[in-house]
Amino acid sequence: MKVIHSLSWYFPQSSGGTEVYVDGLVQELRSLGIESVVGASLNGTKEQSYQHNNISVYRYPLFPNPTQAQLYELEPPTGFNYFSSWLADHKSDIYHQHSWRFGCGVHHLNCAKENGLKTLVTIHMPEPLCLRGTMMLHGQHPCDGKIQDVRCSQCLGLPAKVPNWAIQGLSRVPSSLATNFQTQLKTSSSVRLQQLGRTIGTPPKVINHQKKLHRMFELSDLVIAPCQWIYDGLIANGFAREKIVLCRQGVSNFNRNFEKKQSQEKKLKIGFLGRWQDTKGAQMLAEAVHRLPPNCPVELIIHGMGGSKQDLANREKVMALASTDSRIKIADQLAREDVPKALAQLDLLAVPSQWLETGPLVVLEALAVGTPVIGSKQGGIAELVRHGIDGWLVPVTVEAWQEAIAYLAVRRDVVHQLSQSIKPVRTMKEVSKEMVVLYQKVLN
């Protein structure tokens, strides 16, 4: 059996949770006799081929300056022939897609189907269900994921004065027409005309998003949900249960082969490993620590990553807090091989996500080395962490995080008990065995 795995990013340029998951999966599949190759987009105009961890990787070019129609996947991206030619040249049995966006989306899945491959899609991120990309309704509360023209348009910022009947009417405007109209008005010097463009363009965008999700199910033999809230969101949109599989994430090479000892340090050592982007919550976490009384025995170590303009802006805000509070330390980004040791040296891993996570993998990685997690009380984190047993779940506010950290900083006995109650975590070996069963199911 041969499997093609595709996604929007990959090593060495990117090392997020999806990339780590795919790398772990293909390694374990190889141990089971399943051959895998990886295809991922790469910004630029040239293709690349190389080996990563002894797995063949092909990077198809994602040309700069895409049109609005391409970004909304109304038409294939420029240079799509690189991907289609590569796919046709690889005689495989299974096509497994791990992204659902411009660089690896509906056109790529359709191409695999046209080549006669059995197809699976794993939804690692909120985007297929949510145009905001967060699954947070109006940016405030978890959403059930059901795509609706009025509610989603309002969540995306449509003015409250636009009546529901108008939104429903605009949702019937062809996406291509609405996109062109919005693009033209976007450059207008008139703020009112710019707002008019957004008003006209948003409802058709929601409907196009809904159609793409339905197209995913038409083109997929199976859709894999790595967490319960993704599964529930797909059901809420009316998709058949028999086509959806709940297959949770696992960790690779994180064997807990030691007994984690109770820390003798006076300060509670809390770590953060993640991107600097808003939704990961590093700024909220730093603010919570900064608000603690000066004598509160806590130390926060932040291993941030990400180089986008917004990432760097958030990093500067956290560094400003750190410059006036010695308890907040900004550390270097960790190499993958250094993550287990760094996690094991913490009393707590903080995962203050402000969106719905499908994992994240770092939660499982921390638990795998015996480090309890203090995390946001929502999404995948709340599915993985048992509050008061092997971790601590906190509402997504600075005040709630400040209160939780203050309590745990003086109750080291509670933190130690959380560590002692951690159960063995799910591994990528288990995930890969389940995946082979799914591959065989679609082939048969």
HELIX and SHEET records of a PDB file:
HELIX    1   1 GLY A   17  SER A   31  1                                  15    
HELIX    2   2 GLN A   68  LEU A   71  1                                   4    
HELIX    3   3 PHE A   80  ASP A   89  1                                  10    
HELIX    4   4 VAL A  106  GLU A  114  1                                   9    
HELIX    5   5 ASP A  149  CYS A  155  1                                   7    
HELIX    6   6 ASN A  164  LEU A  170  1                                   7    
HELIX    7   7 SER A  175  LYS A  186  1                                  12    
HELIX    8   8 VAL A  191  LEU A  219  1                                  29    
HELIX    9   9 GLN A  228  ALA A  236  1                                   9    
HELIX   10  10 ARG A  241  LYS A  243  5                                   3    
HELIX   11  11 ASP A  278  LYS A  280  5                                   3    
HELIX   12  12 ALA A  282  HIS A  290  1                                   9    
HELIX   13  13 LYS A  309  ALA A  322  1                                  14    
HELIX   14  14 ARG A  336  ASP A  338  5                                   3    
HELIX   15  15 VAL A  339  ALA A  344  1                                   6    
HELIX   16  16 LEU A  361  ALA A  368  1                                   8    
HELIX   17  17 GLY A  379  LEU A  384  1                                   6    
HELIX   18  18 VAL A  398  VAL A  410  1                                  13    
HELIX   19  19 ARG A  412  GLN A  420  1                                   9    
HELIX   20  20 MET A  428  LEU A  443  1                                  16    
SHEET    1   A 8 GLN A  48  HIS A  52  0                                        
SHEET    2   A 8 ILE A  55  LEU A  62 -1                                        
SHEET    3   A 8 GLU A  35  ASN A  43  1                                        
SHEET    4   A 8 LYS A   2  LEU A   7  1                                        
SHEET    5   A 8 ILE A  94  GLN A  97  1                                        
SHEET    6   A 8 LYS A 118  THR A 122  1                                        
SHEET    7   A 8 LEU A 222  ALA A 225  1                                        
SHEET    8   A 8 ILE A 244  LEU A 246  1                                        
SHEET    1   B 2 MET A 136  LEU A 137  0                                        
SHEET    2   B 2 HIS A 141  PRO A 142 -1                                        
SHEET    1   C 6 ILE A 328  ALA A 331  0                                        
SHEET    2   C 6 VAL A 298  MET A 305  1                                        
SHEET    3   C 6 LEU A 268  ARG A 275  1                                        
SHEET    4   C 6 LEU A 348  VAL A 351  1                                        
SHEET    5   C 6 VAL A 373  SER A 376  1                                        
SHEET    6   C 6 GLY A 391  VAL A 394  1                                        
END                                                                             
